[in-house]
Amino acid sequence: MPGYVWIVDFFGLVLALLGFNMAFRQVSFRRAIGRPKSPARRLRGGNEDEDPLTYILRIAGVMLMVFGIAIGGMLTLFNLAR
């Protein structure tokens, strides 16, 4: 395989790992970007998922993860099919 395929695969792997951490390991990712933990539950019995940053990190993380897998996988498969 040519070198550019390895570079794009590495870039896709980095995106996939970053997206996974954004979506599913939010405590460590929040610490890395300098944001506090999600706020404590409200006294009236609210859900702890009411923090808007939680939803932003989930959506953006899954999008990054899928994009990284797709771009790396598609370029590799197209190159192998030649």
Secondary structure, DSSP 8 states (H G I E B T S, - for coil): --HHHHHHHHHHHHHHHHHHHHHH-HHHHHHHHT--------TT---GGG-HHHHHHHHHHHHHHHHHHHHHHHHHHHHHH-
